[in-house]
Every structure is written in C-alpha cells, then in structure tokens.
C-alpha cells in the first residue's frame, strides 16, 4: 500500500511539474525608470547641456532620462520585443523621427532559421550593434554616456542575421540598415547601409568586439560614403575590478565622388571597482577628435578636440534600485562651451540619478 501511495505521489509531482513548465507564458513584461538631476556650472539659460550630449542633458532641473515599458515574447524558434519610452533621452535622440515613432525604443521580431545551429534573423527597430554602452543606465559602468557613445548609434532599424557558436565564444552578425541611428530614411536617400559585428569571448572574463558601419547619410544627389569601425574589449581583472577599453574611428567622403576623406576618432577607457555588493566606483577617461565637424560641428578653427574625465559613485540599496553620483569635466582646444553666456574651453557638471528596474 505504501509503495502505491509513493508511486502515485511521485507521478503526481512529475505531472504537476510538467504542467507548470507547459503553462509558463512565453510573454514577459518589464519596466525601467531613470530620474536624474544635473547641474551644469556653465549655467545655460535654456537648461540644456552642449548639443553633442543627448542623455541626462537637462541642467538644474529634475527630469526623466528614460522611462520604458517592455513586452518580450520568447519561444524556441521565435522571439519578439516591443518597448515604448518617454523622457529626455527619447526627446533628443529621436528628434529626427516621425511623431508616432519617437516613443519607440524597440520593436522587432526574430526567427531561428537553423535546426542544428544558433542562427537567427531579426527585423525591426533594435539596439545598436555599435559600442559597449547602451541607453539603459543601469547596464553601464558610468552614469552618463561617453562622447563616443552619444555620437554613434544607440538604435538601428533593419534586418540582422546573427550566429552564435556552440561554444558561445563567437558571435557573428551582418545587417542591412536604414541608416545611422534612423528608423525612417533621409528624404531623397535610396542608398543601402550595412553593418557587421564580431564578438569573441576567449574566457568568461574577456570579451573582444569589432563592429562596422557603411552607409550614406545624405540625399543621393550629395552622396558621401561613411565608413565606421568600433573596437572595444571588456576585461574582468578580479571579482571586484573590471575595465572597458575602446577605440572608434570613422571616415566620410569630403564631397560626392571625392577620394579625400574627413576622419574622426575617439579612444576611451572605463575602470570599475566594487568594494561591496552595494557600492560601485568608476572612473572614465576619453578623447574625441572631429576636426572637420562630420559628427560634431563647432565652426571653430580646430574643430572638436575634447578631453573628458568623470568619476562615479553608485549605491544599490536593493538589487533592482541604483542611486548614482557623477562628476564630469570636459576640456576642448577651442572655446566651444559657454559659462554665464561667455565662450570658454571647459565645462563641468555634476549629475545624480535614481533608477529602478522591474
């Protein structure tokens, strides 16, 4: 009799477990809210930081950088994401998009096309394949984004074919895109744009990435080919210390059909130290040079040649909440900043943020 009861109990347990697994919904919901206050010592009258800064860019006011609600659908061979957003990140990064698209953070669908290999085709609005920094602050080592991240794509629209090796050490992807951080193409532009990505993880503590972009950002009547390379590596030196180093370089034709190219580039490095589970410290150094004003136009003799340094303190009272404090300084060769409405070659600001992920 005991044997029968035990057998029945085990059978019931397996049946219940299988039923729970089968009933698990493929749809999940999440949300993220990041509120900030930043003080720019230049005291801009319009409460807006220099034009090459798009995130956390309002000064001397409490504001929402990014509020996002996301729905994710995942099955064995199909996946999809829809995320809507609001905040100053959306306001300034999506300024060129149509009104109905300015609040779309992500909208894509993917299909696994190989039975034996991890190969996916994804299409729609997706996070950019360029750079180690994303729009979501909690996923970055520093509160604000680097100049290089702010002035390269945060998002992209197109079709991507991606492959992950069985060892998960290699990731390879190729994209057909609408352009450089665009949902809608430039009017009069019928030129295709392309991207590639190669990521190699030799160990669990090291990741090396090379991403590229090729395209034209003008109407075809004034076509100028743009070529961009993004290199970065992430290194976990110890359980408490990590480093990200990167170097981006871009070239764009000086004029249609020209063999001369305008060049811009930016090296950067970030180090993070976690003395405890609740405290994170980080420092960033960077340099951005765009003498010809391809990406950041200044109208000054030397163009944009700017060094930057920032120091960060993070406190995590609970796992899904983070309070951040950052001091940042920028120093340029020319007087491209303003202080009390007077030109100056430096800019200093302090930023705090409080973010929660659900």
C-alpha angles and dihedrals in degrees: 000000000000090000091054092050093047091047091049091048093050091047091049090049093052091046091051092048093050091047090052092049092048092046094051106120118240088214122084131177129211139169138199130195124184118182121183147180121203130182118204111199088209087071099217112205093222092051090237127123123228114308096251090065115083105165125064085000103146116098131215094001137091109245146159114257097182133354113177139175117194137190119196128192119195130176130155095273104013134057138169142176134201119180128170123195147185135189141082091299089062093041095056103029094047097041093117095052129093116270095254091051100047093088097048112108096169136357117163145131129210136196128195106229102185128065095199102033135050097249121146137181113209125183134184136041108345140168111273121268089217125092139006094258125079136192091256106088098203090063093056129078093228132048097233125040124251120256088251093054093046092053100045126063121297090181140015139195124218144065124312131192111199133183128192117192121234090250088051088227094113132051120181126182140170126193141196105208141188091227147285105334096333140135095184121038124243112270110262092018116122096157116121119232127209140196138187135192133194120183123181124188108187090175137007088260100050133060125175121193137189119183128176139191131194123182151107121259099189133072110279091253087068099030116175118176116227123202120188134181126191120192126179141152132201118207127186101204096178137349088275104033129066134169134199118194124181146173127193127187129180136184129194130180112260090221138356110294092002124144089209119093135199112223133206129176143173132195119194142171133193127189123191129192125190110198091175138006090261101042130065128180125193142172130194133196123188145163128198124190123186104154095169096045098240093147104007114032117196105164089223128126096256099033120216111342108153137164121202138191131181138178124204138200120188129187123191109194089178132008098265100039126075131183115197137190124188135178114198135180130190124194124189135190091233132041096265097142133069131228116184086345093303123116116256138165098232140056130193128188140165121214134189128186140181117203136179130190121201 
